[in-house]
């Protein structure tokens, strides 16, 4: 279970994100698209178009942290977002579920190079 302070909010971006973006690119999306302050200490979750990779951006005292997860099979169950909404908020429990529950339908293994 994730243990976060009660003051921390979790925002999931509603549109797919280019996963080549690192901390600076993601923080620009937080400001420009989500309308939030990236150095707030909140968590900002981004998915790629295929929903098999996510990045979480947060500010930790003196710098950005970016956490990535790429699935070998399946896709993340991305929460539904209302039309025109830039993000949806989650609880820590919902984020933990999102990180562990995967849609297995149409799952395929990635080719190993």
MARPA-518717 format. One line per 10 residues: their letters; for each residue x, y, z of N, C-alpha, C, O. Coordinates in nm, 4 decimals, decimal comma, m for minus. Layout:
! MARPA-518717
a> X Y Z X Y Z X Y Z X Y Z  ...
***
This chain:
! MARPA-518717
xxxxxxxxxx> 0,0843 m0,1182 0,0000 0,0000 0,0000 0,0000 0,0885 0,1240 0,0000 0,1892 0,1295 0,0706  0,0508 0,2222 m0,0787 0,1237 0,3480 m0,0815 0,0927 0,4286 0,0435 m0,0230 0,4397 0,0839  0,1941 0,4834 0,1031 0,1754 0,5697 0,2207 0,2196 0,7106 0,1827 0,3384 0,7395 0,1682  0,1208 0,7961 0,1674 0,1458 0,9349 0,1311 0,0823 1,0245 0,2353 m0,0194 0,9882 0,2946  0,1407 1,1413 0,2586 0,0765 1,2365 0,3498 m0,0625 1,2732 0,2977 m0,0864 1,2736 0,1770  m0,1526 1,3036 0,3892 m0,2900 1,3385 0,3500 m0,2961 1,4605 0,2596 m0,3908 1,4763 0,1825  m0,1965 1,5462 0,2683 m0,1958 1,6682 0,1878 m0,1617 1,6421 0,0413 m0,1862 1,7280 m0,0434  m0,1056 1,5255 0,0098 m0,0646 1,4945 m0,1273 m0,1849 1,4529 m0,2102 m0,2627 1,3660 m0,1708  m0,1985 1,5169 m0,3261 m0,3042 1,4812 m0,4206 m0,2405 1,4092 m0,5387 m0,1216 1,4261 m0,5657  m0,3195 1,3293 m0,6085 m0,2717 1,2523 m0,7233 m0,3558 1,2907 m0,8436 m0,4782 1,2779 m0,8412
xxxxxxxxxx> m0,2903 1,3378 m0,9490 m0,3576 1,3799 m1,0713 m0,3159 1,2879 m1,1857 m0,1968 1,2639 m1,2055  m0,4124 1,2367 m1,2606 m0,3850 1,1542 m1,3780 m0,4231 1,2347 m1,5014 m0,5376 1,2777 m1,5149  m0,3271 1,2551 m1,5918 m0,3532 1,3293 m1,7149 m0,4525 1,2527 m1,8022 m0,4459 1,1301 m1,8113  m0,5437 1,3244 m1,8657 m0,6496 1,2601 m1,9439 m0,6063 1,2201 m2,0839 m0,6697 1,1344 m2,1454  m0,5010 1,2795 m2,1351 m0,4570 1,2497 m2,2712 m0,3236 1,1762 m2,2697 m0,2434 1,1959 m2,1784  m0,2986 1,0915 m2,3701 m0,1696 1,0207 m2,3769 m0,0532 1,1190 m2,3839 m0,0659 1,2302 m2,4353  0,0598 1,0748 m2,3311 0,1794 1,1582 m2,3231 0,2944 1,0902 m2,3942 0,3063 0,9678 m2,3908  0,3783 1,1680 m2,4580 0,4994 1,1184 m2,5221 0,5956 1,0745 m2,4116 0,6426 1,1579 m2,3342  0,6250 0,9464 m2,4036 0,7076 0,8925 m2,2956 0,8563 0,9220 m2,3125 0,9377 0,8772 m2,2317  0,8923 0,9965 m2,4162 1,0314 1,0433 m2,4266 1,0546 1,1619 m2,3342 1,1688 1,1984 m2,3065
xxxxxxxxxx> 0,9463 1,2218 m2,2867 0,9582 1,3363 m2,1959 1,0134 1,2915 m2,0616 0,9773 1,1861 m2,0093  1,1006 1,3732 m2,0080 1,1565 1,3501 m1,8757 1,1015 1,4582 m1,7822 0,9957 1,5149 m1,8097  1,1698 1,4868 m1,6751 1,1194 1,5773 m1,5715 1,0807 1,7155 m1,6253 0,9727 1,7654 m1,5937  1,1657 1,7772 m1,7048 1,1361 1,9123 m1,7540 1,0144 1,9146 m1,8460 0,9292 2,0028 m1,8345  1,0061 1,8177 m1,9372 0,8918 1,8108 m2,0280 0,7626 1,7795 m1,9555 0,6580 1,8367 m1,9861  0,7696 1,6885 m1,8594 0,6497 1,6543 m1,7826 0,6057 1,7707 m1,6946 0,4861 1,7965 m1,6812  0,7016 1,8411 m1,6346 0,6645 1,9556 m1,5505 0,6000 2,0658 m1,6340 0,5115 2,1362 m1,5854  0,6434 2,0816 m1,7594 0,5807 2,1790 m1,8488 0,4357 2,1387 m1,8775 0,3483 2,2249 m1,8856  0,4096 2,0081 m1,8929 0,2718 1,9603 m1,9126 0,1870 1,9854 m1,7883 0,0702 2,0227 m1,7987  0,2455 1,9651 m1,6716 0,1718 1,9887 m1,5469 0,1257 2,1342 m1,5415 0,0102 2,1618 m1,5090
xxxxxxxxxx> 0,2158 2,2271 m1,5734 0,1803 2,3700 m1,5714 0,0836 2,4061 m1,6830 m0,0222 2,4640 m1,6587  0,1215 2,3709 m1,8068 0,0474 2,4169 m1,9233 m0,0845 2,3466 m1,9489 m0,1818 2,4108 m1,9884  m0,0897 2,2156 m1,9272 m0,2094 2,1388 m1,9610 m0,2974 2,1126 m1,8386 m0,4191 2,1301 m1,8431  m0,2337 2,0703 m1,7297 m0,3112 2,0379 m1,6098 m0,3431 2,1607 m1,5253 m0,4350 2,1580 m1,4435  m0,2668 2,2687 m1,5453 m0,2915 2,3908 m1,4689 m0,2537 2,3795 m1,3230 m0,3122 2,4464 m1,2379  m0,1561 2,2953 m1,2936 m0,1106 2,2738 m1,1560 0,0346 2,3157 m1,1422 0,1040 2,3365 m1,2417  0,0795 2,3278 m1,0197 0,2181 2,3636 m0,9900 0,2985 2,2346 m0,9716 0,2723 2,1597 m0,8775  0,3954 2,2069 m1,0588 0,4696 2,0802 m1,0497 0,5538 2,0658 m0,9231 0,5862 1,9536 m0,8841  0,5899 2,1758 m0,8585 0,6711 2,1698 m0,7359 0,5854 2,1674 m0,6094 0,6350 2,1940 m0,4999  0,4577 2,1356 m0,6244 0,3638 2,1359 m0,5124 0,3807 2,0174 m0,4182 0,3320 2,0204 m0,3052
xxxxxxxxxx> 0,4496 1,9127 m0,4644 0,4606 1,7908 m0,3847 0,3541 1,6886 m0,4194 0,3557 1,5768 m0,3679  0,2615 1,7263 m0,5067 0,1585 1,6327 m0,5522 0,2185 1,5374 m0,6552 0,3265 1,5634 m0,7083  0,1490 1,4271 m0,6837 0,1926 1,3297 m0,7824 0,1146 1,3516 m0,9118 m0,0065 1,3740 m0,9094  0,1855 1,3450 m1,0254 0,1257 1,3651 m1,1564 0,1549 1,2412 m1,2408 0,2707 1,2075 m1,2657  0,0479 1,1737 m1,2847 0,0596 1,0459 m1,3541 0,0282 1,0654 m1,5024 m0,0711 1,1285 m1,5388  0,1152 1,0098 m1,5870 0,1000 1,0201 m1,7324 0,1092 0,8811 m1,7934 0,1909 0,7996 m1,7506  0,0251 0,8535 m1,8940 0,0264 0,7269 m1,9667 0,0618 0,7514 m2,1121 0,0392 0,8600 m2,1655  0,1180 0,6482 m2,1761 0,1399 0,6564 m2,3198 0,0114 0,6164 m2,3921 m0,0861 0,5753 m2,3292  0,0122 0,6287 m2,5232 m0,1064 0,5988 m2,6034 m0,1493 0,4522 m2,5886 m0,2689 0,4237 m2,5837  m0,0543 0,3601 m2,5816 m0,0853 0,2184 m2,5696 m0,1236 0,1744 m2,4295 m0,1624 0,0594 m2,4089
xxxxxxxxxx> m0,1131 0,2651 m2,3329 m0,1453 0,2381 m2,1921 m0,0648 0,1217 m2,1343 m0,1105 0,0536 m2,0425  0,0548 0,0993 m2,1882 0,1400 m0,0051 m2,1314 0,2616 0,0550 m2,0608 0,3502 m0,0175 m2,0155  0,2648 0,1872 m2,0521 0,3729 0,2560 m1,9824 0,3164 0,3783 m1,9123 0,2287 0,4471 m1,9644  0,3692 0,4041 m1,7920 0,3295 0,5249 m1,7203 0,4519 0,5897 m1,6585 0,5545 0,5255 m1,6357  0,4381 0,7179 m1,6324 0,5393 0,7956 m1,5613 0,4680 0,8744 m1,4537 0,3592 0,9281 m1,4751  0,5319 0,8804 m1,3362 0,4812 0,9615 m1,2257 0,5861 1,0663 m1,1941 0,7021 1,0337 m1,1690  0,5455 1,1913 m1,1953 0,6347 1,3036 m1,1648 0,5967 1,3623 m1,0299 0,4786 1,3818 m1,0012  0,6973 1,3908 m0,9467 0,6723 1,4643 m0,8232 0,7987 1,5380 m0,7819 0,9094 1,5032 m0,8228  0,7797 1,6400 m0,7004 0,8895 1,7221 m0,6489 0,9230 1,6718 m0,5103 0,8348 1,6582 m0,4256  1,0498 1,6441 m0,4868 1,0947 1,5913 m0,3583 1,1998 1,6842 m0,2988 1,3183 1,6697 m0,3287
xxxxxxxxxx> 1,1601 1,7763 m0,2176 1,2436 1,8704 m0,1432 1,3322 1,9578 m0,2310 1,3209 2,0803 m0,2256  1,4198 1,8989 m0,3116 1,5139 1,9799 m0,3880 1,5295 1,9360 m0,5333 1,6262 1,9744 m0,5992  1,4360 1,8564 m0,5838 1,4436 1,8151 m0,7237 1,3269 1,7290 m0,7651 1,2519 1,6781 m0,6819  1,3131 1,7136 m0,8962 1,2062 1,6300 m0,9512 1,2449 1,4828 m0,9431 1,3621 1,4470 m0,9548  1,1447 1,3988 m0,9230 1,1597 1,2534 m0,9310 1,0636 1,2053 m1,0386 0,9491 1,2497 m1,0459  1,1115 1,1146 m1,1212 1,0279 1,0537 m1,2237 1,0353 0,9032 m1,2041 1,1431 0,8438 m1,2068  0,9191 0,8426 m1,1843 0,9093 0,6981 m1,1674 0,8389 0,6438 m1,2914 0,7350 0,6959 m1,3317  0,8949 0,5398 m1,3516 0,8368 0,4800 m1,4716 0,8021 0,3350 m1,4471 0,8676 0,2664 m1,3686  0,6973 0,2882 m1,5157 0,6641 0,1476 m1,5149 0,6184 0,1114 m1,6556 0,5296 0,1754 m1,7119  0,6813 0,0069 m1,7118 0,6428 m0,0432 m1,8430 0,6000 m0,1878 m1,8278 0,6723 m0,2688 m1,7699
xxxxxxxxxx> 0,4830 m0,2201 m1,8795 0,4307 m0,3554 m1,8694 0,4853 m0,4426 m1,9814 0,5025 m0,3968 m2,0943  0,5121 m0,5665 m1,9497 0,5518 m0,6636 m2,0507 0,4291 m0,7227 m2,1191 0,4351 m0,7621 m2,2356  0,3174 m0,7287 m2,0460 0,1916 m0,7785 m2,1012 0,0776 m0,6929 m2,0477 0,0857 m0,6384 m1,9376  m0,0280 m0,6820 m2,1266 m0,1466 m0,6118 m2,0817 m0,1348 m0,4616 m2,0899 m0,0370 m0,4072 m2,1413  m0,2383 m0,3949 m2,0375 m0,2445 m0,2491 m2,0383 m0,2989 m0,2018 m1,9041 m0,3752 m0,2725 m1,8382  m0,2590 m0,0822 m1,8649 m0,3111 m0,0238 m1,7422 m0,4584 0,0117 m1,7613 m0,5012 0,0470 m1,8712  m0,5340 0,0018 m1,6541 m0,6740 0,0446 m1,6552 m0,6791 0,1919 m1,6201 m0,6815 0,2292 m1,5028  m0,6807 0,2732 m1,7207 m0,6778 0,4177 m1,7018 m0,8166 0,4646 m1,6590 m0,9162 0,4250 m1,7196  m0,8247 0,5489 m1,5551 m0,9560 0,5969 m1,5091 m1,0257 0,6817 m1,6152 m0,9613 0,7525 m1,6926  m1,1574 0,6730 m1,6170 m1,2378 0,7517 m1,7112 m1,2328 0,8986 m1,6721 m1,2343 0,9340 m1,5542
xxxxxxxxxx> m1,2269 0,9827 m1,7742 m1,2207 1,1271 m1,7530 m1,3360 1,1912 m1,8292 m1,3640 1,1534 m1,9430  m1,4024 1,2873 m1,7674 m1,5127 1,3585 m1,8323 m1,4607 1,4401 m1,9499 m1,3463 1,4856 m1,9496  m1,5450 1,4579 m2,0490 m1,5112 1,5341 m2,1687 m1,4599 1,6734 m2,1305 m1,5222 1,7441 m2,0512  m1,3463 1,7113 m2,1880 m1,2890 1,8426 m2,1637 m1,2086 1,8555 m2,0356 m1,1500 1,9606 m2,0094  m1,2053 1,7514 m1,9569 m1,1308 1,7540 m1,8309 m0,9838 1,7195 m1,8591 m0,9557 1,6234 m1,9306  m0,8904 1,7972 m1,8035 m0,7479 1,7751 m1,8272 m0,6906 1,6623 m1,7422 m0,5917 1,5995 m1,7800  m0,7533 1,6366 m1,6269 m0,7023 1,5326 m1,5382 m0,8142 1,4816 m1,4486 m0,9226 1,5396 m1,4413  m0,7846 1,3719 m1,3812 m0,8755 1,3164 m1,2816 m0,7940 1,2926 m1,1557 m0,6763 1,2574 m1,1639  m0,8547 1,3114 m1,0398 m0,7844 1,2901 m0,9125 m0,8086 1,1488 m0,8626 m0,9170 1,0931 m0,8798  m0,7063 1,0917 m0,8006 m0,7144 0,9586 m0,7413 m0,6747 0,9637 m0,5951 m0,6055 1,0558 m0,5514
xxxxxxxxxx> m0,7190 0,8641 m0,5197 m0,6706 0,8444 m0,3835 m0,5467 0,7559 m0,3906 m0,5245 0,6903 m0,4924  m0,4654 0,7525 m0,2851 m0,3499 0,6612 m0,2855 m0,3914 0,5156 m0,3078 m0,3192 0,4409 m0,3739  m0,5055 0,4746 m0,2542 m0,5524 0,3374 m0,2734 m0,5856 0,3120 m0,4205 m0,5547 0,2054 m0,4737  m0,6481 0,4093 m0,4859 m0,6810 0,3943 m0,6277 m0,5545 0,3883 m0,7124 m0,5489 0,3131 m0,8097  m0,4525 0,4668 m0,6765 m0,3262 0,4616 m0,7498 m0,2598 0,3253 m0,7321 m0,2076 0,2695 m0,8286  m0,2610 0,2718 m0,6123 m0,2029 0,1394 m0,5876 m0,2748 0,0340 m0,6717 m0,2104 m0,0542 m0,7284  m0,4064 0,0422 m0,6800 m0,4826 m0,0508 m0,7634 m0,4470 m0,0332 m0,9099 m0,4290 m0,1313 m0,9821  m0,4369 0,0903 m0,9536 m0,4036 0,1193 m1,0926 m0,2685 0,0583 m1,1286 m0,2517 0,0046 m1,2381  m0,1722 0,0664 m1,0371 m0,0383 0,0132 m1,0633 m0,0341 m0,1387 m1,0647 0,0562 m0,1974 m1,1242  m0,1309 m0,2035 m0,9998 m0,1260 m0,3495 m0,9894 m0,2277 m0,4219 m1,0771 m0,2036 m0,5362 m1,1160
xxxxxxxxxx> m0,3404 m0,3589 m1,1092 m0,4424 m0,4233 m1,1919 m0,4208 m0,3878 m1,3383 m0,4077 m0,2707 m1,3739  m0,4174 m0,4885 m1,4207 m0,3865 m0,4696 m1,5619 m0,4923 m0,5392 m1,6454 m0,5373 m0,6484 m1,6108  m0,5323 m0,4762 m1,7558 m0,6239 m0,5406 m1,8493 m0,5474 m0,6482 m1,9240 m0,4476 m0,6186 m1,9897  m0,5923 m0,7719 m1,9153 m0,5224 m0,8821 m1,9796 m0,5732 m0,9084 m2,1209 m0,5068 m0,9771 m2,1985  m0,6893 m0,8550 m2,1551 m0,7435 m0,8768 m2,2885 m0,6464 m0,8234 m2,3941 m0,5918 m0,7139 m2,3811  m0,6271 m0,9020 m2,4963 m0,5377 m0,8649 m2,6073 m0,3937 m0,8466 m2,5610 m0,3161 m0,7780 m2,6275  m0,3570 m0,9060 m2,4496 m0,2193 m0,8950 m2,4010 m0,1271 m0,9700 m2,4959 m0,1623 m1,0754 m2,5488  m0,0097 m0,9142 m2,5162 0,0899 m0,9802 m2,5998 0,2278 m0,9521 m2,5436 0,2515 m0,8470 m2,4840  0,3166 m1,0443 m2,5624 0,4539 m1,0265 m2,5142 0,5299 m0,9351 m2,6088 0,5093 m0,9375 m2,7302  0,6172 m0,8557 m2,5517 0,7051 m0,7723 m2,6325 0,8170 m0,8598 m2,6878 0,8617 m0,9544 m2,6229
xxx> 0,8602 m0,8272 m2,8059 0,9725 m0,9003 m2,8647 1,1001 m0,8612 m2,7914 1,1233 m0,7436 m2,7638  1,1820 m0,9603 m2,7604 1,3090 m0,9362 m2,6931 1,4164 m0,9218 m2,7987 1,4303 m1,0064 m2,8871  1,4922 m0,8140 m2,7888 1,5968 m0,7877 m2,8900 1,7314 m0,8223 m2,8355 1,8319 m0,8072 m2,9051
***
